Amino acid sequence: MIGAALSGAARRAGLSSDGGERTQTVVWSAMGGWRGILESVLPSLAFVVLFTVRPEPLLLSLGVSVGLAAMFTVLRLVQKSPPSAAIGGLVAAGAAAGLALWTGRGADNFVPGLITNALYGSAMIIAALVGWSLIGLAVGFLMGEGTAWRADRRKRRAFFWLGIAWGVLFFARLAVQLPLYLTDQVTLLGTLKLIMGLPLFAPMVAVTWLVVRALYPRAE
């Protein structure tokens, strides 16, 4: 069951057991194509723009943001496409909006993202340091070798540094965004969140895929 979950996570991240895929294809798949990009960017972008133009009432910018996330979820359900990403985005947007409405602070709309970066960054780095890189676990189960990669020094070293790199990415986001949250700079916080989102995620997926492809060359 754990293996299936890790394998699914790796596939959602754009990894595949077929080493013949092009890096561009893998990165594009990891982002979910145009639909995935729109689902990821539009709700946050709408909130930032509307809050900047008209911060009061807060319900307006939050409502539009959650409404867009709900629209994407409904479209996926109607078209019978995998709704997990859209549902996850809707739940996150709803929780963030609820917190912001409860406190009355627009900046609190970004609290779930800050918590996520802290948790993911900690998990990636701690797992890598204790020799159980989450990247290695996901790739190992996806490639059908389970945890056998830990006996291969080359793979273990590569997955260690990939785990550290992903952890650094999450903590870099936190380091930049947390001071802006604490000083209530909502517009700048939202803008940098978008800039440090997919534009940094895509290169990391590309690097991860290139390393995995080198470690698991395609069988002739």
C-alpha positions in Angstrom: 0.0 0.0 0.0 2.9 2.4 0.8 4.6 1.4 -2.4 1.5 2.2 -4.4 1.2 5.6 -2.8 4.8 6.4 -3.4 4.5 5.1 -7.0 1.5 7.3 -7.6 3.3 10.3 -6.1 6.2 9.7 -8.5 3.9 9.5 -11.5 2.1 12.7 -10.5 5.5 14.3 -10.3 6.1 13.3 -13.9 8.4 10.4 -13.3 7.9 7.2 -15.4 9.5 3.8 -15.6 9.9 4.4 -19.4 13.3 6.0 -19.7 12.5 6.9 -23.3 10.4 9.9 -22.5 11.8 13.4 -23.3 12.6 15.7 -20.4 10.2 18.3 -21.8 7.4 15.8 -21.9 8.0 14.8 -18.3 8.1 18.3 -17.0 5.0 19.3 -18.9 3.2 16.2 -17.5 4.4 17.0 -14.0 2.8 20.5 -14.3 -0.4 18.9 -15.6 -0.3 20.7 -19.0 -2.2 23.9 -19.6 -5.0 22.8 -17.4 -2.7 22.1 -14.5 -1.0 25.4 -14.9 -4.3 27.3 -14.9 -5.6 25.4 -11.9 -2.4 26.2 -10.0 -2.0 29.8 -10.9 -5.4 31.4 -11.6 -7.0 31.2 -8.1 -3.9 32.7 -6.4 -3.5 35.3 -9.2 -7.1 36.4 -8.9 -6.8 36.8 -5.2 -3.6 38.9 -5.5 -5.0 41.2 -8.2 -8.4 41.7 -6.6 -6.9 42.2 -3.1 -4.5 44.8 -4.5 -7.1 46.7 -6.4 -9.8 46.4 -3.7 -8.7 45.0 -0.3 -12.2 45.5 1.2 -14.3 43.5 1.4 -11.9 40.7 1.9 -14.7 38.3 1.0 -14.6 39.5 -2.7 -11.0 38.4 -3.5 -11.4 35.2 -1.4 -14.7 34.3 -3.0 -13.4 34.7 -6.5 -10.3 32.6 -5.7 -12.3 29.8 -4.2 -14.9 30.1 -6.9 -12.2 29.5 -9.6 -10.9 26.5 -7.7 -14.5 25.1 -7.5 -15.0 25.7 -11.2 -11.9 23.7 -12.2 -13.1 20.9 -9.9 -16.5 20.8 -11.5 -15.1 20.8 -15.0 -12.9 17.8 -14.1 -15.9 15.9 -12.7 -18.1 16.7 -15.7 -15.4 15.6 -18.1 -14.6 12.5 -16.0 -10.9 13.4 -15.9 -8.8 12.7 -12.7 -10.1 15.3 -10.2 -7.5 14.8 -7.5 -5.4 17.8 -8.3 -8.4 20.1 -8.6 -10.0 18.8 -5.5 -6.8 19.2 -3.6 -6.6 22.8 -4.8 -10.2 23.5 -3.9 -9.7 22.1 -0.4 -6.5 24.2 0.1 -8.2 27.3 -1.2 -11.2 26.8 0.9 -9.2 26.2 4.1 -7.0 29.2 3.4 -10.0 31.5 2.7 -11.8 30.3 5.8 -8.7 31.2 8.0 -8.4 34.6 6.3 -12.1 35.4 6.9 -11.9 34.2 10.5 -8.9 36.4 11.3 -9.7 39.3 8.9 -6.2 39.3 7.5 -5.6 38.8 3.8 -2.1 37.5 4.5 -3.6 34.5 6.4 -4.7 33.2 3.0 -1.1 32.1 2.5 -0.7 30.3 5.9 -1.4 26.8 4.5 1.2 27.3 1.8 3.8 28.4 4.4 3.0 25.3 6.6 3.2 23.1 3.5 6.7 24.4 2.6 7.9 23.9 6.2 6.6 20.3 6.4 7.7 19.3 3.0 11.1 20.8 3.4 11.6 19.2 6.8 10.4 15.8 5.6 12.7 15.9 2.5 15.8 16.9 4.4 15.3 14.7 7.4 14.5 11.6 5.3 17.6 12.2 3.2 19.9 12.7 6.2 18.7 9.4 7.8 19.3 7.5 4.5 15.7 7.1 3.4 15.4 9.8 0.8 11.7 10.3 -0.2 12.8 10.8 -3.8 14.6 7.5 -3.6 11.6 5.7 -2.1 9.2 7.1 -4.7 11.5 6.2 -7.6 12.4 2.8 -6.2 8.8 1.7 -5.9 8.0 3.2 -9.3 10.9 1.3 -10.9 9.9 -1.9 -9.2 13.0 -2.3 -7.0 11.4 -1.1 -3.7 14.2 -0.1 -1.4 17.0 -2.1 -3.1 18.4 1.2 -4.3 19.8 1.7 -0.8 22.4 -1.0 -1.5 23.7 0.9 -4.5 26.1 3.6 -3.4 25.6 5.6 -6.6 21.8 5.7 -6.3 21.9 6.3 -2.6 24.2 9.4 -3.1 22.1 10.7 -6.0 18.8 10.4 -4.1 20.4 12.0 -1.0 21.3 15.1 -3.0 18.0 15.2 -4.8 16.2 15.0 -1.4 18.4 17.8 -0.1 17.8 19.9 -3.2 14.0 19.6 -3.0 14.1 20.4 0.7 16.2 23.5 0.0 13.6 24.6 -2.5 10.8 24.4 0.0 12.8 26.2 2.7 13.9 28.9 0.2 10.2 29.6 -0.5 9.6 29.8 3.3 12.5 32.0 3.9 11.4 34.5 1.3 7.6 34.4 2.0 7.5 34.2 5.8 9.0 37.7 6.5 6.4 39.2 4.0 3.6 37.4 5.8 4.8 38.7 9.2 4.9 42.2 7.8 1.5 41.9 6.1 2.8 42.6 2.6 0.0 40.7 0.9 0.6 41.7 -2.7 4.3 41.1 -2.7 3.8 37.8 -0.8 1.3 36.6 -3.4 3.4 37.7 -6.3 6.5 35.9 -5.0 4.5 32.8 -4.2 3.5 32.6 -7.9 7.1 33.3 -9.1 8.5 30.7 -6.7 5.9 28.1 -7.7 5.8 26.5 -11.1 8.9 28.5 -12.4 11.0 26.8 -9.8 9.1 23.5 -9.7 9.6 22.8 -13.4 13.4 23.0 -13.4 13.6 20.8 -10.3 11.4 18.1 -12.0 13.7 18.3 -15.0 16.8 17.8 -12.9 15.2 15.0 -11.0 14.1 13.2 -14.2 17.6 13.6 -15.8 19.2 12.0 -12.7 16.6 9.2 -12.6 17.1 8.5 -16.3 20.9 8.3 -15.8 20.4 5.9 -12.9 17.9 3.7 -14.7 19.0 3.6 -18.4 16.3 2.2 -20.7 16.6 -1.5 -21.5 17.4 -2.3 -25.1 
